[in-house]
Amino acid sequence: AKTILSSSQRSSFPDSFSSAALLNDFEAVVLQLEPEIERARVALMKAGASAALLAGSGAAVFGVFDKKDAQERAIQNIELETGWRVFPCSTVGRNHYRSAMGAAGEILTRFTRP
């Protein structure tokens, strides 16, 4: 978490990070109750994710990919699963996010600058 927090404060994301930097306290319980969620997490890892984790309290599982081709391969594999939905996305820096937010981003900037 410290790696991700310090990266967000720098408006960048590390080139790589240990999956140990990602933690969700719900994961141990939810994965026992819902084996399909664990299957999705494992599928992401097998497809080349450097990390895969339960999002929030279990509405989704996400994977972090270092390479675009690994992400595309995971998308193809996971789209074959019945009942699974795929939403490809990527991280953006703080400046890009604020710019995309327009006027709301300008207001946000006033509250987050040191």
ZADO-1210 file (C-alpha; in nm, 4 decimals, padded with zeros to 6 digits):
<atoms>
<atom x="00.0000" y="00.0000" z="00.0000" code="ALA" pos="1"/>
<atom x="00.2876" y="00.2380" z="00.0730" code="LYS" pos="2"/>
<atom x="00.4208" y="00.1832" z="-00.2804" code="THR" pos="3"/>
<atom x="00.0856" y="00.2687" z="-00.4361" code="ILE" pos="4"/>
<atom x="00.0253" y="00.5652" z="-00.2045" code="LEU" pos="5"/>
<atom x="00.3657" y="00.7178" z="-00.2702" code="SER" pos="6"/>
<atom x="00.3163" y="00.6649" z="-00.6446" code="SER" pos="7"/>
<atom x="-00.0190" y="00.8423" z="-00.6431" code="SER" pos="8"/>
<atom x="00.1352" y="01.1342" z="-00.4600" code="GLN" pos="9"/>
<atom x="00.4016" y="01.1561" z="-00.7332" code="ARG" pos="10"/>
<atom x="00.1379" y="01.1337" z="-01.0093" code="SER" pos="11"/>
<atom x="00.3007" y="00.8180" z="-01.1417" code="SER" pos="12"/>
<atom x="00.2826" y="00.4435" z="-01.0953" code="PHE" pos="13"/>
<atom x="00.5883" y="00.2244" z="-01.0341" code="PRO" pos="14"/>
<atom x="00.7223" y="00.0239" z="-01.3272" code="ASP" pos="15"/>
<atom x="00.6668" y="-00.2841" z="-01.1166" code="SER" pos="16"/>
<atom x="00.5692" y="-00.3670" z="-00.7634" code="PHE" pos="17"/>
<atom x="00.5352" y="-00.6713" z="-00.5482" code="SER" pos="18"/>
<atom x="00.1922" y="-00.8269" z="-00.5294" code="SER" pos="19"/>
<atom x="00.2546" y="-00.8200" z="-00.1537" code="ALA" pos="20"/>
<atom x="00.1934" y="-00.4432" z="-00.1801" code="ALA" pos="21"/>
<atom x="-00.1727" y="-00.5221" z="-00.2563" code="LEU" pos="22"/>
<atom x="-00.3955" y="-00.6446" z="00.0233" code="LEU" pos="23"/>
<atom x="-00.7680" y="-00.6904" z="00.0756" code="ASN" pos="24"/>
<atom x="-00.8784" y="-00.8124" z="00.4185" code="ASP" pos="25"/>
<atom x="-01.2043" y="-00.9493" z="00.2736" code="PHE" pos="26"/>
<atom x="-01.0241" y="-01.1775" z="00.0313" code="GLU" pos="27"/>
<atom x="-00.9568" y="-01.4776" z="00.2585" code="ALA" pos="28"/>
<atom x="-01.3215" y="-01.5034" z="00.3630" code="VAL" pos="29"/>
<atom x="-01.4804" y="-01.4232" z="00.0261" code="VAL" pos="30"/>
<atom x="-01.2599" y="-01.6656" z="-00.1677" code="LEU" pos="31"/>
<atom x="-01.3626" y="-01.9483" z="00.0670" code="GLN" pos="32"/>
<atom x="-01.7316" y="-01.8656" z="00.0292" code="LEU" pos="33"/>
<atom x="-01.7225" y="-01.8105" z="-00.3479" code="GLU" pos="34"/>
<atom x="-01.4809" y="-02.0457" z="-00.5283" code="PRO" pos="35"/>
<atom x="-01.5709" y="-01.8844" z="-00.8629" code="GLU" pos="36"/>
<atom x="-01.4038" y="-01.5627" z="-00.7476" code="ILE" pos="37"/>
<atom x="-01.0847" y="-01.7524" z="-00.6657" code="GLU" pos="38"/>
<atom x="-01.1064" y="-01.9169" z="-01.0092" code="ARG" pos="39"/>
<atom x="-01.1205" y="-01.5717" z="-01.1712" code="ALA" pos="40"/>
<atom x="-00.8227" y="-01.4525" z="-00.9671" code="ARG" pos="41"/>
<atom x="-00.6209" y="-01.7597" z="-01.0639" code="VAL" pos="42"/>
<atom x="-00.7197" y="-01.7175" z="-01.4314" code="ALA" pos="43"/>
<atom x="-00.5826" y="-01.3625" z="-01.4281" code="LEU" pos="44"/>
<atom x="-00.2548" y="-01.4783" z="-01.2751" code="MET" pos="45"/>
<atom x="-00.2211" y="-01.7653" z="-01.5251" code="LYS" pos="46"/>
<atom x="-00.2835" y="-01.5186" z="-01.8080" code="ALA" pos="47"/>
<atom x="00.0164" y="-01.3122" z="-01.6993" code="GLY" pos="48"/>
<atom x="-00.1063" y="-01.0669" z="-01.4365" code="ALA" pos="49"/>
<atom x="00.1691" y="-00.9589" z="-01.1990" code="SER" pos="50"/>
<atom x="-00.1038" y="-00.9336" z="-00.9345" code="ALA" pos="51"/>
<atom x="-00.4742" y="-01.0180" z="-00.9103" code="ALA" pos="52"/>
<atom x="-00.6980" y="-00.9177" z="-00.6246" code="LEU" pos="53"/>
<atom x="-01.0531" y="-00.9005" z="-00.5027" code="LEU" pos="54"/>
<atom x="-01.1926" y="-00.5491" z="-00.5506" code="ALA" pos="55"/>
<atom x="-01.3709" y="-00.4139" z="-00.2462" code="GLY" pos="56"/>
<atom x="-01.5970" y="-00.6673" z="-00.0778" code="SER" pos="57"/>
<atom x="-01.6177" y="-00.8905" z="-00.3809" code="GLY" pos="58"/>
<atom x="-01.8042" y="-00.7261" z="-00.6649" code="ALA" pos="59"/>
<atom x="-01.5075" y="-00.7800" z="-00.8960" code="ALA" pos="60"/>
<atom x="-01.1586" y="-00.9196" z="-00.9353" code="VAL" pos="61"/>
<atom x="-00.8899" y="-00.7180" z="-01.1100" code="PHE" pos="62"/>
<atom x="-00.5491" y="-00.7982" z="-01.2534" code="GLY" pos="63"/>
<atom x="-00.2440" y="-00.5777" z="-01.2913" code="VAL" pos="64"/>
<atom x="-00.0501" y="-00.6386" z="-01.6119" code="PHE" pos="65"/>
<atom x="00.2995" y="-00.5130" z="-01.6898" code="ASP" pos="66"/>
<atom x="00.2642" y="-00.5832" z="-02.0604" code="LYS" pos="67"/>
<atom x="-00.0174" y="-00.5010" z="-02.3018" code="LYS" pos="68"/>
<atom x="00.0047" y="-00.8394" z="-02.4773" code="ASP" pos="69"/>
<atom x="-00.0450" y="-01.0206" z="-02.1453" code="ALA" pos="70"/>
<atom x="-00.3514" y="-00.8061" z="-02.0783" code="GLN" pos="71"/>
<atom x="-00.4913" y="-00.8815" z="-02.4254" code="GLU" pos="72"/>
<atom x="-00.4287" y="-01.2556" z="-02.3793" code="ARG" pos="73"/>
<atom x="-00.6108" y="-01.2456" z="-02.0452" code="ALA" pos="74"/>
<atom x="-00.9047" y="-01.0644" z="-02.2043" code="ILE" pos="75"/>
<atom x="-00.9335" y="-01.3304" z="-02.4758" code="GLN" pos="76"/>
<atom x="-00.9174" y="-01.6160" z="-02.2231" code="ASN" pos="77"/>
<atom x="-01.1593" y="-01.4629" z="-01.9764" code="ILE" pos="78"/>
<atom x="-01.4145" y="-01.3673" z="-02.2418" code="GLU" pos="79"/>
<atom x="-01.4518" y="-01.7418" z="-02.3070" code="LEU" pos="80"/>
<atom x="-01.5875" y="-01.7923" z="-01.9557" code="GLU" pos="81"/>
<atom x="-01.9657" y="-01.8073" z="-01.9281" code="THR" pos="82"/>
<atom x="-02.1011" y="-01.5453" z="-01.6913" code="GLY" pos="83"/>
<atom x="-01.7768" y="-01.3478" z="-01.6592" code="TRP" pos="84"/>
<atom x="-01.7568" y="-00.9895" z="-01.7842" code="ARG" pos="85"/>
<atom x="-01.4369" y="-00.8104" z="-01.8825" code="VAL" pos="86"/>
<atom x="-01.3696" y="-00.4378" z="-01.8521" code="PHE" pos="87"/>
<atom x="-01.0190" y="-00.3541" z="-01.9791" code="PRO" pos="88"/>
<atom x="-00.8765" y="-00.0394" z="-01.8268" code="CYS" pos="89"/>
<atom x="-00.5493" y="00.1302" z="-01.7460" code="SER" pos="90"/>
<atom x="-00.4156" y="00.3598" z="-01.4807" code="THR" pos="91"/>
<atom x="-00.3809" y="00.7313" z="-01.5437" code="VAL" pos="92"/>
<atom x="-00.1674" y="00.9889" z="-01.3705" code="GLY" pos="93"/>
<atom x="-00.3126" y="01.2515" z="-01.1438" code="ARG" pos="94"/>
<atom x="-00.2594" y="01.5333" z="-01.3973" code="ASN" pos="95"/>
<atom x="-00.4384" y="01.3422" z="-01.6732" code="HIS" pos="96"/>
<atom x="-00.7260" y="01.2629" z="-01.4379" code="TYR" pos="97"/>
<atom x="-00.7669" y="01.6251" z="-01.3311" code="ARG" pos="98"/>
<atom x="-00.7537" y="01.7421" z="-01.6914" code="SER" pos="99"/>
<atom x="-01.0216" y="01.4914" z="-01.7934" code="ALA" pos="100"/>
<atom x="-01.2398" y="01.6067" z="-01.5042" code="MET" pos="101"/>
<atom x="-01.2416" y="01.9634" z="-01.6402" code="GLY" pos="102"/>
<atom x="-01.3784" y="02.2213" z="-01.3966" code="ALA" pos="103"/>
<atom x="-01.4307" y="01.9581" z="-01.1271" code="ALA" pos="104"/>
<atom x="-01.0611" y="01.8690" z="-01.1572" code="GLY" pos="105"/>
<atom x="-00.9658" y="02.2313" z="-01.0973" code="GLU" pos="106"/>
<atom x="-01.1701" y="02.2339" z="-00.7771" code="ILE" pos="107"/>
<atom x="-01.0111" y="01.9057" z="-00.6691" code="LEU" pos="108"/>
<atom x="-00.6663" y="02.0533" z="-00.7265" code="THR" pos="109"/>
<atom x="-00.7342" y="02.3298" z="-00.4764" code="ARG" pos="110"/>
<atom x="-00.8040" y="02.0763" z="-00.2026" code="PHE" pos="111"/>
<atom x="-00.5186" y="01.8345" z="-00.2703" code="THR" pos="112"/>
<atom x="-00.2168" y="02.0584" z="-00.3246" code="ARG" pos="113"/>
<atom x="00.0311" y="02.0648" z="-00.0355" code="PRO" pos="114"/>
</atoms>
